[in-house]
Amino acid sequence: MESEHITIRTYSLVWLWLIALTAIEVFLGYIHVPLAMMLVSVIGLSIIKAVLIMAYFMHLKFERLSLILTIVPAMVVCILLFLAFFPDGFRAFSLKTFR
């Protein structure tokens, strides 16, 4: 299997992208946007950051099967956890402090 050499410049660019995505996530926490929109944005940005970390810093970019076997089970677990705990969030509507 032939793999390409990743340079320090590539690592630096990926690192800068990770910092930029983190800054966007922090910025979203300070501005007033609808909660659903903010959560979807933050989750989407976090998935992008996870893929960048796995592809470049874990050196899985050139190992397609390993990348897929890493991402798919993690996404399935996240979705199952989301579906398991999502209904519990509705009880917040019945709390006194919520009204």
C-alpha positions as CSV (number, residue, x, y, z in Angstrom):
1,M,0.0,0.0,0.0
2,E,1.4,3.3,-1.0
3,S,0.8,6.3,1.3
4,E,1.7,9.9,0.8
5,H,3.9,11.8,3.1
6,I,2.1,14.5,5.1
7,T,4.2,17.6,5.6
8,I,4.4,20.0,8.5
9,R,2.5,22.6,6.3
10,T,-0.4,20.2,6.0
11,Y,-0.4,19.6,9.8
12,S,-0.3,23.4,10.4
13,L,-3.2,24.0,8.0
14,V,-5.3,21.3,9.6
15,W,-4.5,22.7,13.0
16,L,-5.5,26.2,11.9
17,W,-8.8,24.8,10.6
18,L,-9.4,23.1,13.9
19,I,-8.8,26.4,15.7
20,A,-11.1,28.2,13.3
21,L,-13.9,25.7,13.8
22,T,-13.5,25.8,17.6
23,A,-13.7,29.7,17.4
24,I,-16.9,29.4,15.4
25,E,-18.3,27.0,18.0
26,V,-17.4,29.4,20.8
27,F,-18.9,32.4,18.9
28,L,-22.1,30.5,18.4
29,G,-22.3,30.2,22.2
30,Y,-22.3,34.0,22.6
31,I,-24.7,35.1,20.0
32,H,-28.4,34.7,20.2
33,V,-29.5,32.1,17.7
34,P,-32.3,29.6,18.1
35,L,-31.2,26.7,20.3
36,A,-31.9,24.0,17.7
37,M,-29.9,25.8,15.0
38,M,-27.0,26.3,17.4
39,L,-27.0,22.6,18.5
40,V,-27.2,21.4,14.9
41,S,-24.3,23.7,13.9
42,V,-22.1,22.7,16.9
43,I,-22.7,19.0,16.3
44,G,-21.9,19.4,12.6
45,L,-18.8,21.3,13.3
46,S,-17.7,18.8,15.9
47,I,-18.2,15.9,13.4
48,I,-16.0,17.8,10.9
49,K,-13.3,18.3,13.5
50,A,-13.4,14.6,14.5
51,V,-13.0,13.6,10.9
52,L,-10.0,16.0,10.4
53,I,-8.4,14.7,13.6
54,M,-8.9,11.0,12.6
55,A,-7.8,11.6,9.0
56,Y,-4.6,13.6,9.6
57,F,-3.4,13.2,13.2
58,M,-4.4,9.5,13.5
59,H,-3.0,8.9,9.9
60,L,-6.2,7.3,8.7
61,K,-6.5,9.4,5.6
62,F,-4.8,6.9,3.4
63,E,-6.4,3.9,5.0
64,R,-10.0,4.2,3.8
65,L,-11.2,1.0,5.5
66,S,-9.8,2.0,8.9
67,L,-11.3,5.4,8.6
68,I,-14.7,4.0,7.8
69,L,-14.5,1.4,10.5
70,T,-13.6,4.2,13.0
71,I,-16.3,6.7,11.9
72,V,-19.3,4.5,11.3
73,P,-19.5,2.8,14.7
74,A,-18.8,6.1,16.5
75,M,-21.7,7.7,14.6
76,V,-24.0,4.8,15.3
77,V,-23.2,5.0,19.0
78,C,-23.8,8.8,19.0
79,I,-27.1,8.5,17.2
80,L,-28.3,5.7,19.6
81,L,-27.3,7.7,22.6
82,F,-29.1,10.7,21.2
83,L,-32.2,8.7,20.6
84,A,-32.0,7.2,24.1
85,F,-31.7,10.4,26.0
86,F,-33.7,12.8,23.8
87,P,-37.1,11.8,25.3
88,D,-35.8,12.6,28.7
89,G,-35.3,16.2,27.7
90,F,-39.0,16.7,27.4
91,R,-39.4,16.5,31.2
92,A,-37.8,19.9,31.4
93,F,-41.0,21.5,30.1
94,S,-42.8,20.4,33.3
95,L,-40.3,22.0,35.7
96,K,-41.2,25.1,37.6
97,T,-38.0,27.0,36.7
98,F,-38.5,26.4,33.0
99,R,-41.8,28.3,32.8
